[in-house]
């Protein structure tokens, strides 16, 4: 009896291996496609193609980042997110952001990026400092139907603010 179960299992595994994922995409294919979307969006933004970047973002987009000031910790919708991003790009023109590692699991893509730039414009309440910064970001993005619909970002905002010379705050 045990021999028949083993043979049955081997036959089932063989059939699955031959058929692959049938007509439905395999998670492995979806993961590769999702990583390509994230790389493409990242490259579009880095090259100044804001419209190309926008095309990769889903309409109900949400961004989570605890390292931000309270009003920016969760951005709901593309309008709020794109306004935030445009302010950053204006404040740090010519910034560079390089992906160093990327992995995917099912509908999520995680990566580490290193961003460098010079803050020449204001960002919210933070006036222009003219100082250079380097910050490492750890990002997880969730995708649906080839679009980024949710992002979690973590980074060391104290290191960022220290590099800009605004932390610790100047003494009164």
PyMOL commands that set and color helices and strands:
alter all, ss='L'
color gray80, all
select helices_A, chain A and resi 2-19+27-46+50-54+70-72+78-91+157-163
alter helices_A, ss='H'
color red, helices_A
select strands_A, chain A and resi 57-64+74-76+96-105+108-118+132-144+147-155
alter strands_A, ss='S'
color yellow, strands_A
deselect
rebuild
show_as cartoon
